[in-house]
Amino acid sequence: MSESARPPATPPDPSPAATPAAAPKAASLFQVVSAVFWSFFGVRKDRHMQQDAVTIKLHHVVLVGIALAAVFVFALIALVSYITRNAP
């Protein structure tokens, strides 16, 4: 049989078990901020926490945590300054 007479080879059937698991999509900035914000209060659903553990990178959590902590401290300083400036 010649090369041209052979039927073309069919690719293997990609079944879910045969394909490797795709890497999870990276978390957006909003998702990281949301996770850090709720962690400040210690409130997080287990389903979201497990998803965050897969999609959020540690250095993103650290950077957003430092930024949100700084915003919180500056907000408290501004509030105290406003109250003491307008005190009778």
Secondary structure, 3 states (H helix, E strand, C coil): CCHHHCCCCCCCCCCCCCCCCCCCCCCCHHHHHHHHHHHHHCCCCHHHHHHHHHHCCHHHHHHHHHHHHHHHHHHHHHHHHHHHHCCC
